[in-house]
Amino acid sequence: MEHDKNNRAFLERLHIFDVVMNRKSMREAALSLNMTPSRVSMAIKKLRALYSDPLFIREKNALEPTKFARNLHREIQKNLKKNNITNELENNDGDQSQLLISCSPHIATNVIPLAFQLTQDLPFVSIKHIDLPISRKDHTSLLIDNEVDIIFDYTPVEHPDIFFRRLFMEEYCIVCYDNHPRLTHSISLKEYTEETHAVLEAPSIHERKSDYSQHIQNEDKIIGFCSHYYLDLLAVVEVSDMICTVPQNIYLKLCASFNVKSLNYNFNLGFKKPSLYMSYLKELKKSKNKSILLKKMEKMR
């Protein structure tokens, strides 16, 4: 059987499996590994699904491994000896030099620069951005499996092993071509409903009700262009009479690159402005440098 030695999450599951085999208890394994029982349970659950075998059968107060589990354990010890797995995990866990952040691209343009500013007085920390999966079901796995350190999204990741904090509410502005034939400095509700809109469309409307699809829920809008990216909206607005609604931080960062302007308005845009949340594994606070960084990032505004 071949194992991907570069897959940190898989190596960790094998290590957890090995400890459960020796302890005959998920609770005892969790204590030994300094992990929460639910995290140990999830790791075993994923191995069960991978190998299509229950792996452990509860008998009285202990977990008895199945025949397949015994064979798997022997194979792990033969091909990926426990010390090698442990060392690999310790090297990964001890690496404080990289922070893995997952979020949508338009959120990244705001939080990534802030994160770099916060790391200036800390030992060198490189930051890697990973695009956030469309399905919210994958968000929990990303954190539990240590594939990312922090998720920034308009919906928190709710799980017993995950901590989340509300950072700030997203502010929006209405944007049009700088020399728009009808709009100068402001826009009224009547004008807003009569103009043609460029809107952000959800990759999957069923998956992101609270994020991407907010702007297309208003049936009164005349929609002339849809895209998954704010950059596309501004590019189209620059060469047309269409208007678009974008996060204020996106506009402030990109307005110099496009011949567009922000319009004053004093009406309700017709959707609830989302709050940005940061979610991360509670165990991340045990990492010395990352714990300091987390406390700073929790104060982002």
NUKOLNU-290790 format. One record per residue (C-alpha): x, y, z; residue in three letters; chain; residue number from 1. Coordinates in steps of 0.02 Angstrom, whole numbers, padded with zeros to 5 digits. Example, Ala and Ser with C-alpha at 12.3 -4.5 7.8 and 13.67 -1.06 7.14 Angstrom:
# NUKOLNU-290790
x: 00615&y: -00225&z: 00390&res: Ala&chain: A&n: 1
x: 00684&y: -00053&z: 00357&res: Ser&chain: A&n: 2
***
This chain:
# NUKOLNU-290790
x: 00000&y: 00000&z: 00000&res: Met&chain: A&n: 1
x: 00067&y: 00172&z: -00047&res: Glu&chain: A&n: 2
x: 00053&y: 00323&z: 00067&res: His&chain: A&n: 3
x: 00077&y: 00504&z: 00019&res: Asp&chain: A&n: 4
x: 00220&y: 00558&z: 00132&res: Lys&chain: A&n: 5
x: 00192&y: 00740&z: 00086&res: Asn&chain: A&n: 6
x: 00012&y: 00740&z: 00146&res: Asn&chain: A&n: 7
x: 00023&y: 00812&z: 00320&res: Arg&chain: A&n: 8
x: -00160&y: 00775&z: 00361&res: Ala&chain: A&n: 9
x: -00142&y: 00592&z: 00311&res: Phe&chain: A&n: 10
x: 00019&y: 00572&z: 00412&res: Leu&chain: A&n: 11
x: -00069&y: 00644&z: 00563&res: Glu&chain: A&n: 12
x: -00214&y: 00522&z: 00544&res: Arg&chain: A&n: 13
x: -00092&y: 00377&z: 00538&res: Leu&chain: A&n: 14
x: -00006&y: 00441&z: 00694&res: His&chain: A&n: 15
x: -00174&y: 00457&z: 00784&res: Ile&chain: A&n: 16
x: -00222&y: 00283&z: 00725&res: Phe&chain: A&n: 17
x: -00058&y: 00215&z: 00795&res: Asp&chain: A&n: 18
x: -00088&y: 00293&z: 00966&res: Val&chain: A&n: 19
x: -00269&y: 00230&z: 00972&res: Val&chain: A&n: 20
x: -00204&y: 00056&z: 00930&res: Met&chain: A&n: 21
x: -00084&y: 00065&z: 01078&res: Asn&chain: A&n: 22
x: -00201&y: 00148&z: 01202&res: Arg&chain: A&n: 23
x: -00359&y: 00054&z: 01152&res: Lys&chain: A&n: 24
x: -00456&y: 00213&z: 01191&res: Ser&chain: A&n: 25
x: -00491&y: 00371&z: 01092&res: Met&chain: A&n: 26
x: -00501&y: 00471&z: 01253&res: Arg&chain: A&n: 27
x: -00332&y: 00408&z: 01313&res: Glu&chain: A&n: 28
x: -00259&y: 00437&z: 01141&res: Ala&chain: A&n: 29
x: -00323&y: 00616&z: 01143&res: Ala&chain: A&n: 30
x: -00242&y: 00646&z: 01313&res: Leu&chain: A&n: 31
x: -00079&y: 00571&z: 01252&res: Ser&chain: A&n: 32
x: -00079&y: 00676&z: 01094&res: Leu&chain: A&n: 33
x: -00139&y: 00833&z: 01182&res: Asn&chain: A&n: 34
x: -00288&y: 00840&z: 01064&res: Met&chain: A&n: 35
x: -00475&y: 00850&z: 01090&res: Thr&chain: A&n: 36
x: -00569&y: 00683&z: 01083&res: Pro&chain: A&n: 37
x: -00677&y: 00746&z: 00939&res: Ser&chain: A&n: 38
x: -00522&y: 00778&z: 00834&res: Arg&chain: A&n: 39
x: -00458&y: 00602&z: 00866&res: Val&chain: A&n: 40
x: -00631&y: 00532&z: 00827&res: Ser&chain: A&n: 41
x: -00639&y: 00628&z: 00663&res: Met&chain: A&n: 42
x: -00468&y: 00563&z: 00610&res: Ala&chain: A&n: 43
x: -00521&y: 00383&z: 00641&res: Ile&chain: A&n: 44
x: -00686&y: 00416&z: 00552&res: Lys&chain: A&n: 45
x: -00594&y: 00475&z: 00397&res: Lys&chain: A&n: 46
x: -00480&y: 00323&z: 00399&res: Leu&chain: A&n: 47
x: -00633&y: 00211&z: 00415&res: Arg&chain: A&n: 48
x: -00708&y: 00293&z: 00261&res: Ala&chain: A&n: 49
x: -00543&y: 00281&z: 00166&res: Leu&chain: A&n: 50
x: -00517&y: 00096&z: 00201&res: Tyr&chain: A&n: 51
x: -00702&y: 00044&z: 00210&res: Ser&chain: A&n: 52
x: -00670&y: -00043&z: 00376&res: Asp&chain: A&n: 53
x: -00731&y: -00002&z: 00553&res: Pro&chain: A&n: 54
x: -00550&y: -00020&z: 00616&res: Leu&chain: A&n: 55
x: -00605&y: -00034&z: 00799&res: Phe&chain: A&n: 56
x: -00745&y: -00127&z: 00887&res: Ile&chain: A&n: 57
x: -00792&y: -00076&z: 01063&res: Arg&chain: A&n: 58
x: -00784&y: -00218&z: 01188&res: Glu&chain: A&n: 59
x: -00824&y: -00172&z: 01368&res: Lys&chain: A&n: 60
x: -00711&y: -00024&z: 01408&res: Asn&chain: A&n: 61
x: -00584&y: -00046&z: 01269&res: Ala&chain: A&n: 62
x: -00573&y: -00031&z: 01080&res: Leu&chain: A&n: 63
x: -00523&y: -00191&z: 00995&res: Glu&chain: A&n: 64
x: -00444&y: -00173&z: 00822&res: Pro&chain: A&n: 65
x: -00515&y: -00269&z: 00675&res: Thr&chain: A&n: 66
x: -00409&y: -00391&z: 00576&res: Lys&chain: A&n: 67
x: -00386&y: -00257&z: 00442&res: Phe&chain: A&n: 68
x: -00331&y: -00130&z: 00574&res: Ala&chain: A&n: 69
x: -00198&y: -00251&z: 00640&res: Arg&chain: A&n: 70
x: -00132&y: -00278&z: 00464&res: Asn&chain: A&n: 71
x: -00134&y: -00092&z: 00430&res: Leu&chain: A&n: 72
x: -00041&y: -00058&z: 00591&res: His&chain: A&n: 73
x: 00095&y: -00183&z: 00546&res: Arg&chain: A&n: 74
x: 00111&y: -00105&z: 00374&res: Glu&chain: A&n: 75
x: 00126&y: 00070&z: 00448&res: Ile&chain: A&n: 76
x: 00262&y: 00013&z: 00566&res: Gln&chain: A&n: 77
x: 00351&y: -00075&z: 00423&res: Lys&chain: A&n: 78
x: 00346&y: 00061&z: 00291&res: Asn&chain: A&n: 79
x: 00320&y: 00220&z: 00392&res: Leu&chain: A&n: 80
x: 00391&y: 00183&z: 00562&res: Lys&chain: A&n: 81
x: 00314&y: 00276&z: 00707&res: Lys&chain: A&n: 82
x: 00469&y: 00382&z: 00741&res: Asn&chain: A&n: 83
x: 00473&y: 00442&z: 00561&res: Asn&chain: A&n: 84
x: 00289&y: 00491&z: 00566&res: Ile&chain: A&n: 85
x: 00311&y: 00576&z: 00735&res: Thr&chain: A&n: 86
x: 00465&y: 00672&z: 00678&res: Asn&chain: A&n: 87
x: 00377&y: 00727&z: 00520&res: Glu&chain: A&n: 88
x: 00230&y: 00793&z: 00619&res: Leu&chain: A&n: 89
x: 00340&y: 00877&z: 00748&res: Glu&chain: A&n: 90
x: 00437&y: 00963&z: 00610&res: Asn&chain: A&n: 91
x: 00276&y: 01026&z: 00534&res: Asn&chain: A&n: 92
x: 00201&y: 01080&z: 00699&res: Asp&chain: A&n: 93
x: 00362&y: 01166&z: 00751&res: Gly&chain: A&n: 94
x: 00371&y: 01266&z: 00591&res: Asp&chain: A&n: 95
x: 00318&y: 01439&z: 00643&res: Gln&chain: A&n: 96
x: 00380&y: 01521&z: 00483&res: Ser&chain: A&n: 97
x: 00223&y: 01502&z: 00377&res: Gln&chain: A&n: 98
x: 00044&y: 01554&z: 00410&res: Leu&chain: A&n: 99
x: -00087&y: 01473&z: 00296&res: Leu&chain: A&n: 100
x: -00241&y: 01582&z: 00267&res: Ile&chain: A&n: 101
x: -00394&y: 01528&z: 00169&res: Ser&chain: A&n: 102
x: -00525&y: 01652&z: 00108&res: Cys&chain: A&n: 103
x: -00610&y: 01717&z: -00049&res: Ser&chain: A&n: 104
x: -00498&y: 01824&z: -00161&res: Pro&chain: A&n: 105
x: -00590&y: 01987&z: -00124&res: His&chain: A&n: 106
x: -00574&y: 01957&z: 00063&res: Ile&chain: A&n: 107
x: -00389&y: 01917&z: 00041&res: Ala&chain: A&n: 108
x: -00356&y: 02089&z: -00034&res: Thr&chain: A&n: 109
x: -00407&y: 02162&z: 00134&res: Asn&chain: A&n: 110
x: -00347&y: 02040&z: 00267&res: Val&chain: A&n: 111
x: -00181&y: 01982&z: 00191&res: Ile&chain: A&n: 112
x: -00102&y: 02157&z: 00192&res: Pro&chain: A&n: 113
x: -00165&y: 02181&z: 00371&res: Leu&chain: A&n: 114
x: -00088&y: 02014&z: 00420&res: Ala&chain: A&n: 115
x: 00081&y: 02066&z: 00349&res: Phe&chain: A&n: 116
x: 00075&y: 02229&z: 00447&res: Gln&chain: A&n: 117
x: 00040&y: 02132&z: 00606&res: Leu&chain: A&n: 118
x: 00189&y: 02015&z: 00580&res: Thr&chain: A&n: 119
x: 00318&y: 02153&z: 00562&res: Gln&chain: A&n: 120
x: 00377&y: 02147&z: 00743&res: Asp&chain: A&n: 121
x: 00374&y: 01956&z: 00752&res: Leu&chain: A&n: 122
x: 00506&y: 01829&z: 00697&res: Pro&chain: A&n: 123
x: 00494&y: 01805&z: 00508&res: Phe&chain: A&n: 124
x: 00325&y: 01733&z: 00459&res: Val&chain: A&n: 125
x: 00283&y: 01701&z: 00277&res: Ser&chain: A&n: 126
x: 00099&y: 01699&z: 00229&res: Ile&chain: A&n: 127
x: 00018&y: 01586&z: 00101&res: Lys&chain: A&n: 128
x: -00158&y: 01617&z: 00035&res: His&chain: A&n: 129
x: -00268&y: 01468&z: -00013&res: Ile&chain: A&n: 130
x: -00433&y: 01499&z: -00101&res: Asp&chain: A&n: 131
x: -00583&y: 01449&z: 00004&res: Leu&chain: A&n: 132
x: -00683&y: 01299&z: -00061&res: Pro&chain: A&n: 133
x: -00860&y: 01336&z: -00119&res: Ile&chain: A&n: 134
x: -00938&y: 01204&z: -00007&res: Ser&chain: A&n: 135
x: -00947&y: 01252&z: 00176&res: Arg&chain: A&n: 136
x: -00933&y: 01067&z: 00221&res: Lys&chain: A&n: 137
x: -00750&y: 01075&z: 00170&res: Asp&chain: A&n: 138
x: -00710&y: 01222&z: 00283&res: His&chain: A&n: 139
x: -00711&y: 01120&z: 00444&res: Thr&chain: A&n: 140
x: -00599&y: 00988&z: 00368&res: Ser&chain: A&n: 141
x: -00473&y: 01118&z: 00312&res: Leu&chain: A&n: 142
x: -00448&y: 01173&z: 00492&res: Leu&chain: A&n: 143
x: -00465&y: 01005&z: 00579&res: Ile&chain: A&n: 144
x: -00338&y: 00926&z: 00460&res: Asp&chain: A&n: 145
x: -00217&y: 01072&z: 00483&res: Asn&chain: A&n: 146
x: -00220&y: 01109&z: 00297&res: Glu&chain: A&n: 147
x: -00243&y: 01293&z: 00339&res: Val&chain: A&n: 148
x: -00217&y: 01394&z: 00498&res: Asp&chain: A&n: 149
x: -00354&y: 01526&z: 00481&res: Ile&chain: A&n: 150
x: -00513&y: 01545&z: 00379&res: Ile&chain: A&n: 151
x: -00587&y: 01718&z: 00347&res: Phe&chain: A&n: 152
x: -00766&y: 01713&z: 00287&res: Asp&chain: A&n: 153
x: -00936&y: 01795&z: 00309&res: Tyr&chain: A&n: 154
x: -00995&y: 01640&z: 00402&res: Thr&chain: A&n: 155
x: -00900&y: 01567&z: 00551&res: Pro&chain: A&n: 156
x: -00842&y: 01386&z: 00553&res: Val&chain: A&n: 157
x: -00938&y: 01306&z: 00697&res: Glu&chain: A&n: 158
x: -00859&y: 01153&z: 00778&res: His&chain: A&n: 159
x: -00811&y: 01108&z: 00959&res: Pro&chain: A&n: 160
x: -00625&y: 01114&z: 00914&res: Asp&chain: A&n: 161
x: -00635&y: 01277&z: 00819&res: Ile&chain: A&n: 162
x: -00636&y: 01455&z: 00887&res: Phe&chain: A&n: 163
x: -00712&y: 01597&z: 00787&res: Phe&chain: A&n: 164
x: -00721&y: 01785&z: 00814&res: Arg&chain: A&n: 165
x: -00821&y: 01922&z: 00727&res: Arg&chain: A&n: 166
x: -00701&y: 02054&z: 00661&res: Leu&chain: A&n: 167
x: -00802&y: 02191&z: 00574&res: Phe&chain: A&n: 168
x: -00951&y: 02225&z: 00463&res: Met&chain: A&n: 169
x: -00917&y: 02246&z: 00277&res: Glu&chain: A&n: 170
x: -00961&y: 02418&z: 00209&res: Glu&chain: A&n: 171
x: -01018&y: 02437&z: 00027&res: Tyr&chain: A&n: 172
x: -01013&y: 02576&z: -00101&res: Cys&chain: A&n: 173
x: -01101&y: 02605&z: -00267&res: Ile&chain: A&n: 174
x: -00982&y: 02629&z: -00413&res: Val&chain: A&n: 175
x: -01005&y: 02695&z: -00590&res: Cys&chain: A&n: 176
x: -00902&y: 02758&z: -00739&res: Tyr&chain: A&n: 177
x: -00815&y: 02921&z: -00696&res: Asp&chain: A&n: 178
x: -00901&y: 03013&z: -00839&res: Asn&chain: A&n: 179
x: -01070&y: 02927&z: -00820&res: His&chain: A&n: 180
x: -01200&y: 03020&z: -00927&res: Pro&chain: A&n: 181
x: -01334&y: 03024&z: -00790&res: Arg&chain: A&n: 182
x: -01244&y: 03007&z: -00623&res: Leu&chain: A&n: 183
x: -01126&y: 03139&z: -00553&res: Thr&chain: A&n: 184
x: -01093&y: 03135&z: -00365&res: His&chain: A&n: 185
x: -01242&y: 03041&z: -00292&res: Ser&chain: A&n: 186
x: -01378&y: 02917&z: -00333&res: Ile&chain: A&n: 187
x: -01558&y: 02904&z: -00272&res: Ser&chain: A&n: 188
x: -01655&y: 02744&z: -00240&res: Leu&chain: A&n: 189
x: -01758&y: 02776&z: -00396&res: Lys&chain: A&n: 190
x: -01601&y: 02795&z: -00501&res: Glu&chain: A&n: 191
x: -01525&y: 02642&z: -00419&res: Tyr&chain: A&n: 192
x: -01672&y: 02534&z: -00472&res: Thr&chain: A&n: 193
x: -01680&y: 02607&z: -00648&res: Glu&chain: A&n: 194
x: -01495&y: 02587&z: -00691&res: Glu&chain: A&n: 195
x: -01422&y: 02425&z: -00761&res: Thr&chain: A&n: 196
x: -01314&y: 02330&z: -00637&res: His&chain: A&n: 197
x: -01155&y: 02226&z: -00647&res: Ala&chain: A&n: 198
x: -01172&y: 02100&z: -00505&res: Val&chain: A&n: 199
x: -01070&y: 01971&z: -00414&res: Leu&chain: A&n: 200
x: -01141&y: 01798&z: -00446&res: Glu&chain: A&n: 201
x: -01117&y: 01647&z: -00334&res: Ala&chain: A&n: 202
x: -01014&y: 01500&z: -00400&res: Pro&chain: A&n: 203
x: -01154&y: 01399&z: -00321&res: Ser&chain: A&n: 204
x: -01305&y: 01497&z: -00259&res: Ile&chain: A&n: 205
x: -01354&y: 01350&z: -00147&res: His&chain: A&n: 206
x: -01184&y: 01353&z: -00060&res: Glu&chain: A&n: 207
x: -01156&y: 01539&z: -00029&res: Arg&chain: A&n: 208
x: -01321&y: 01620&z: 00013&res: Lys&chain: A&n: 209
x: -01239&y: 01739&z: 00138&res: Ser&chain: A&n: 210
x: -01095&y: 01796&z: 00028&res: Asp&chain: A&n: 211
x: -01088&y: 01802&z: -00161&res: Tyr&chain: A&n: 212
x: -01272&y: 01798&z: -00202&res: Ser&chain: A&n: 213
x: -01330&y: 01943&z: -00093&res: Gln&chain: A&n: 214
x: -01326&y: 02068&z: -00234&res: His&chain: A&n: 215
x: -01435&y: 01967&z: -00353&res: Ile&chain: A&n: 216
x: -01577&y: 01933&z: -00232&res: Gln&chain: A&n: 217
x: -01660&y: 02101&z: -00273&res: Asn&chain: A&n: 218
x: -01781&y: 02063&z: -00415&res: Glu&chain: A&n: 219
x: -01804&y: 02249&z: -00450&res: Asp&chain: A&n: 220
x: -01627&y: 02262&z: -00519&res: Lys&chain: A&n: 221
x: -01594&y: 02264&z: -00705&res: Ile&chain: A&n: 222
x: -01443&y: 02149&z: -00723&res: Ile&chain: A&n: 223
x: -01329&y: 02175&z: -00873&res: Gly&chain: A&n: 224
x: -01174&y: 02078&z: -00819&res: Phe&chain: A&n: 225
x: -01130&y: 01940&z: -00694&res: Cys&chain: A&n: 226
x: -00961&y: 01877&z: -00636&res: Ser&chain: A&n: 227
x: -00882&y: 01785&z: -00490&res: His&chain: A&n: 228
x: -00753&y: 01923&z: -00471&res: Tyr&chain: A&n: 229
x: -00763&y: 02105&z: -00418&res: Tyr&chain: A&n: 230
x: -00617&y: 02146&z: -00533&res: Leu&chain: A&n: 231
x: -00726&y: 02098&z: -00682&res: Asp&chain: A&n: 232
x: -00869&y: 02207&z: -00620&res: Leu&chain: A&n: 233
x: -00760&y: 02362&z: -00609&res: Leu&chain: A&n: 234
x: -00683&y: 02327&z: -00780&res: Ala&chain: A&n: 235
x: -00857&y: 02318&z: -00859&res: Val&chain: A&n: 236
x: -00923&y: 02471&z: -00766&res: Val&chain: A&n: 237
x: -00774&y: 02571&z: -00829&res: Glu&chain: A&n: 238
x: -00827&y: 02547&z: -01011&res: Val&chain: A&n: 239
x: -01017&y: 02554&z: -00992&res: Ser&chain: A&n: 240
x: -01160&y: 02647&z: -00909&res: Asp&chain: A&n: 241
x: -01187&y: 02505&z: -00785&res: Met&chain: A&n: 242
x: -01165&y: 02525&z: -00597&res: Ile&chain: A&n: 243
x: -01106&y: 02398&z: -00469&res: Cys&chain: A&n: 244
x: -01106&y: 02376&z: -00281&res: Thr&chain: A&n: 245
x: -00937&y: 02324&z: -00208&res: Val&chain: A&n: 246
x: -00855&y: 02315&z: -00037&res: Pro&chain: A&n: 247
x: -00781&y: 02483&z: 00006&res: Gln&chain: A&n: 248
x: -00607&y: 02411&z: 00036&res: Asn&chain: A&n: 249
x: -00608&y: 02336&z: -00140&res: Ile&chain: A&n: 250
x: -00653&y: 02505&z: -00215&res: Tyr&chain: A&n: 251
x: -00520&y: 02599&z: -00116&res: Leu&chain: A&n: 252
x: -00385&y: 02477&z: -00171&res: Lys&chain: A&n: 253
x: -00435&y: 02473&z: -00355&res: Leu&chain: A&n: 254
x: -00512&y: 02643&z: -00395&res: Cys&chain: A&n: 255
x: -00344&y: 02711&z: -00453&res: Ala&chain: A&n: 256
x: -00332&y: 02571&z: -00583&res: Ser&chain: A&n: 257
x: -00504&y: 02603&z: -00659&res: Phe&chain: A&n: 258
x: -00591&y: 02758&z: -00725&res: Asn&chain: A&n: 259
x: -00732&y: 02743&z: -00598&res: Val&chain: A&n: 260
x: -00804&y: 02840&z: -00451&res: Lys&chain: A&n: 261
x: -00903&y: 02805&z: -00293&res: Ser&chain: A&n: 262
x: -01077&y: 02881&z: -00277&res: Leu&chain: A&n: 263
x: -01155&y: 02950&z: -00118&res: Asn&chain: A&n: 264
x: -01320&y: 02868&z: -00066&res: Tyr&chain: A&n: 265
x: -01436&y: 02873&z: 00084&res: Asn&chain: A&n: 266
x: -01549&y: 02720&z: 00058&res: Phe&chain: A&n: 267
x: -01546&y: 02537&z: 00106&res: Asn&chain: A&n: 268
x: -01457&y: 02429&z: -00023&res: Leu&chain: A&n: 269
x: -01582&y: 02289&z: 00004&res: Gly&chain: A&n: 270
x: -01468&y: 02160&z: 00085&res: Phe&chain: A&n: 271
x: -01393&y: 02133&z: 00256&res: Lys&chain: A&n: 272
x: -01213&y: 02189&z: 00263&res: Lys&chain: A&n: 273
x: -01111&y: 02036&z: 00312&res: Pro&chain: A&n: 274
x: -00989&y: 02027&z: 00457&res: Ser&chain: A&n: 275
x: -00816&y: 01954&z: 00428&res: Leu&chain: A&n: 276
x: -00764&y: 01811&z: 00543&res: Tyr&chain: A&n: 277
x: -00597&y: 01728&z: 00574&res: Met&chain: A&n: 278
x: -00600&y: 01544&z: 00622&res: Ser&chain: A&n: 279
x: -00455&y: 01436&z: 00678&res: Tyr&chain: A&n: 280
x: -00418&y: 01276&z: 00771&res: Leu&chain: A&n: 281
x: -00412&y: 01306&z: 00959&res: Lys&chain: A&n: 282
x: -00248&y: 01209&z: 00968&res: Glu&chain: A&n: 283
x: -00165&y: 01340&z: 00859&res: Leu&chain: A&n: 284
x: -00150&y: 01450&z: 01013&res: Lys&chain: A&n: 285
x: -00021&y: 01326&z: 01079&res: Lys&chain: A&n: 286
x: 00100&y: 01382&z: 00944&res: Ser&chain: A&n: 287
x: 00206&y: 01520&z: 01021&res: Lys&chain: A&n: 288
x: 00226&y: 01642&z: 00875&res: Asn&chain: A&n: 289
x: 00057&y: 01604&z: 00796&res: Lys&chain: A&n: 290
x: -00030&y: 01629&z: 00963&res: Ser&chain: A&n: 291
x: 00039&y: 01807&z: 00972&res: Ile&chain: A&n: 292
x: -00013&y: 01839&z: 00793&res: Leu&chain: A&n: 293
x: -00189&y: 01771&z: 00823&res: Leu&chain: A&n: 294
x: -00217&y: 01893&z: 00966&res: Lys&chain: A&n: 295
x: -00168&y: 02036&z: 00851&res: Lys&chain: A&n: 296
x: -00273&y: 01976&z: 00706&res: Met&chain: A&n: 297
x: -00425&y: 01960&z: 00817&res: Glu&chain: A&n: 298
x: -00420&y: 02150&z: 00834&res: Lys&chain: A&n: 299
x: -00427&y: 02181&z: 00645&res: Met&chain: A&n: 300
x: -00543&y: 02323&z: 00599&res: Arg&chain: A&n: 301
***
